[in-house]
Amino acid sequence: PTQTMAAELGKLIDHRVMVLTNEGRTIVGDLAGLDQSINLILRDSVERVWSSDKGMELVPSGGLSMLRGDSVAAVCELNADADAAMDWEAVKADAIPRLKP
């Protein structure tokens, strides 16, 4: 199953993606690479830190980010135009809880 997942994710290289980690972190960036263990490399990535009272904070990574495959819960492709048009800092939401202990 992991090889099939890696092959499907490989179709998203150079596309804008959002990654949800098991720790509840949301990271958005351009998928630059991956391996058969679903270790991901994101280019131009930012973490979206959710808050129900202050709005969402964008925390830039400063270049490339590497995410270990065993910490990745979900990956989805983003519509880059729609994502860029959204005023994310005005969005208020509870933080995403950890997905596994």
C-alpha positions in Angstrom: 0.0 0.0 0.0 2.8 2.5 0.8 4.3 2.1 -2.7 0.9 2.8 -4.3 0.5 5.8 -2.1 4.0 7.1 -3.0 3.2 6.6 -6.7 0.0 8.6 -6.3 1.7 11.4 -4.3 4.4 11.5 -6.9 1.8 12.9 -9.3 1.6 16.0 -7.1 5.3 16.9 -7.3 5.5 20.7 -8.1 1.9 21.2 -7.0 0.8 23.1 -3.9 -0.3 20.7 -1.2 -1.5 20.8 2.4 -0.1 18.2 4.9 -1.8 17.3 8.1 0.5 15.7 10.6 -0.3 13.2 13.4 0.6 16.0 15.8 -2.2 18.2 14.5 0.1 20.6 12.5 -1.0 21.9 9.1 1.8 22.7 6.7 1.3 24.1 3.2 4.0 24.1 0.5 5.0 22.9 -3.0 5.7 19.2 -3.0 9.4 19.0 -4.1 10.0 15.3 -3.5 9.2 12.2 -1.6 10.3 8.6 -1.1 8.8 5.2 -0.7 8.4 5.8 3.1 6.3 9.0 2.3 9.0 11.2 3.7 8.0 14.6 2.1 10.1 17.6 1.0 8.1 20.8 0.7 9.4 24.0 -0.9 8.2 27.5 0.1 6.2 26.0 3.0 4.3 27.7 5.8 2.7 26.3 8.9 -0.9 27.4 9.6 -1.3 27.7 13.3 -5.0 27.8 14.1 -6.5 29.9 17.0 -10.1 30.4 17.9 -9.5 33.8 19.3 -6.6 35.4 17.4 -7.2 34.0 13.9 -4.7 31.9 12.0 -1.0 32.7 12.1 1.3 31.9 9.2 4.7 30.7 10.2 7.1 30.5 7.3 9.7 27.6 7.3 12.4 29.6 5.6 12.9 27.4 2.6 12.7 23.6 2.4 10.8 21.5 5.0 11.2 17.7 5.4 8.4 15.8 7.0 8.9 12.2 8.1 6.5 9.8 6.5 5.4 8.3 9.9 4.2 11.7 11.0 2.1 12.4 7.9 -1.7 11.8 8.5 -3.0 13.3 5.2 -1.9 15.1 2.1 -4.2 16.9 -0.3 -3.6 19.1 -3.4 -4.7 22.7 -3.0 -6.1 25.0 -5.7 -3.3 27.5 -5.5 -5.4 30.4 -6.9 -8.3 29.9 -4.4 -5.8 29.4 -1.5 -4.0 32.6 -2.4 -7.2 34.6 -2.6 -8.3 33.5 0.9 -7.7 35.8 3.8 -6.4 33.0 6.0 -5.3 35.4 8.9 -9.0 36.3 9.3 -10.0 32.6 9.8 -10.6 31.6 13.4 -10.7 27.9 14.3 -9.8 25.6 17.2 -6.4 24.1 16.9 -6.4 20.6 15.4 -5.8 18.0 18.1 -3.1 15.3 18.0 -4.3 12.4 15.9 -2.4 9.8 17.8 -0.9 9.6 21.3 
